[in-house]
C-alpha cells in the first residue's frame, strides 16, 4: 500500500516523536557501545547492521517500540459492506479513547486493584472459550461513598482473569468532608465499606447474583508503604450463603502515600469497638421488637396469623430490620416525576429468589439495593423498597405495605398518604396506581359501596425508613382498612427512636449505604433499529417456512411510531394522547377495500428471538405474521425507551394490510 507524500512525511514525524519520547536513540548508543566492547575487542571485525538489530532484539528494545506504536485502521473502510444504518441516527464508531482521570492532589484516594480470581469451582469443568465464541461472563460491581464502578466482563472460569483497577475517592466534599487533606486517624473513623457484587451473565444475557461482599478497606491504614494484598473469600447468596463460591485477589493502595501509618493494634481495636457498638444496638432493638410483638398479640389472638414483618433476610442471609431497606433516594436528573419513577421500577425484571428442590416454597431474600440494581431484576419486595425510596426522595409520605393478594399469596406494594388524606396504592411490578376508598361495614345494605379495583386482599403492616405500624383493626382486609395512622387503636406504632438506632441516618450501623442511580448506557435509537432488523429476518424466515412471500411496507412501519410512543406515555403518566392522529394516518395509508390489522406488545428485555416466540403464542399476532391474501404488505416497528440502570421498555407493533377478498 503506497502513501501520498504528505501522509508519509506525517507518519515519519509521528514515529520520530515516539522514538524521542522513549529515548530510543540513547538506548541504541548504549547497546552499540556494549556490543563493540564485547564483540570487537578480540578480533577487530566489522559490525554489521544485522548484528546491531540482533543485539537490540535480544535486549527487548524493538519489542518495546512496537508495543508503544499503536496502529488504528480506518473503521469506516471496513464497515463499507455492513448493513446501512438508519439515516436518522449516526453512531460514532471511532476507537474508544481512554480518558485520563483528573486526580486532585489535595484529596485522598484508595486504589483498589482486582488481580484475578481462583477456586471458582463451579466452573472447574468449563472448556476454554474459542476466539469469538459467546460465553458466560463475570462482572464485578463496586459501590463506595456515593461512587459506583463496574469491571470489564471476563469469561467464567475456575480462575477468572479479573485485571481491573478502581480509584475510589475517600474524602468527598459532597459528603460534608472538610477541604484539607485527610490523615490516617480521620480515615479510620470512615466506616463505609466497599460493597462488591459479583454478577454472572449467561450466553442469553440473563443475569444471576453470585456473591455480595462488604470489604473492610481500612486495614490498608496500618500497612507498610500504604499497600496491602488481601485474599477475599466470596460466599454464595440465599440458601448458599454459607458456601464459598471463589476467592478474589485484591490489592489496596493509598494515594498519595500516608506520611504516618497507624499500628495494627489501633485499627483492630477500632473495628472491635464498632462491632460491639453495632451489636449492642441490634441486641437492644431485638429486645424491644420482642416486647412490641408480645403486646401486639395481646390485643387480639388472631394477630398471630397477620403478615407483620419486622425483620427480613438479605442476600447474605443476614437478618435486618425491614425499615433499613428503605430510605429517601433522589434520582438527580435521571427521573423527573414520581410516576416516571414508578414506570422505571416496573421495567426492572421480576424474578423470585431461586429455590433448590421442589415443594413450591418461597425463598425469602430481600436484596440490598446495589445487588438489585446490578442484577437488574428482583422479587416484589425489592421493587417495592426501591419505589418507596424514590417516592420518599420526591417528598411524598410513602410506605411499603406487606400483605397478600388473591389466594393468600404474600405480596408487597407501596402506599402514599396525601396531605388531604387521600390514600394511593402503587403496584411496583406494573406501575399501576389505585385510589383506596374504604368500605364501611356498618353502613346499611342499601348504601352503595365503592368497588375496589386493586388486587390486594389483606394488609399486616406498613413501614418506611422512620416508622413502622402493625395493623390492629378487627379485620386485616384491605377493602375495609382505614389508614388513620395517628389512631393507635387501628395501627400500633413502633418507637421512632428505636428504629433510628438501627437504621441510618443513625450512628454506626451494619446497614449498607444506598448507591446512586446510574444513567442508561443503552442507545435507544440504535437498539430499536437492531431489534427491528432481527424481527424482520425472523418474520421472513417464518413465512418462508409456510410457503409465503414477504413484502415490507416501510412507510406503514414508520406510521406505527406514534402509537408506540403513546402507549409508553400512557404507562408513565396515565394519560392517553395522540390516538386521533395515528388513526387518521393509518386510514390514509390503507386504500379502500383493504383491511388493516395491528398488534402491539410490550417487553422489558431486548432479546428479539425470545420476543418473537412470545408473539407467535398470541393468536392475534400469529394471524398478522402468517397473513394470507391479495396484496399483503407487512410492517413492524420497535421502540426502545431507556431508563436508568440500563433498564428499558421495549414496545413492538406488528401490522399488515391486504385486499379483502370475499
Buried (B, 14 or more C-beta within 10 A) or exposed (E): EEEEEEEEEEEEEEEEEBBEEBEBEEBBEEBBEEBEEEEEEEEEEEEEEEBBEEBBEEBEBBEEBEEEEEEEEEEEEEEEEEEEBEEEEEEEEEEEEEEEEEEEEEBBBBBBBBBBBBBBEBBEEBEEBEEEEEBBBBBBBBBBBBBBBBBEBBBBBBBBEBEBEBBBBBBEEEEEBEEEBBBBEBBBEBBBBBBBBBBBBEEEEBBBBBBBBBBBBBBBBBBEEBEBEBEBEBBBBBBBBEEBBBBBBBBBBBBEEBEEBBEEEBBEEBBEEBEEEBEEBBEEBBEBBEEBBEEBBEEEEEBEEBBBBBBBBBBBBBEBBBBBBBBBBBBEEBBEEBBBBBBBBBBBBBBEBEBEEEEEEEEBBBBBBBBBBBBBBBBBBBBBBBBBBBBBBBEBBBBBBBBBBEEEEBBBBBBBBEEEEEBBBBBBBBBBBBEBBBBEEEEEEEEEBEEBEBBBBBBBBBBBBBBBBBBBBEEBBBBBBEBEBEEEEBBBBBEEEBBBBBBBEBEBBBBBBBBBBBEBEBBBBBBBBBBBBBBBEBBBEBBEEEEBEBEBBEEBBEBBBBBBBBBBBBBBEEEEEBEEEBEEBBEEBBEEEBEBBBBBBBBBBBBBEEBBEBBBEBEEBBBBBBBEEEEBBBBBBBBBBBBBBBBBBBBBBBBBBBEEEE
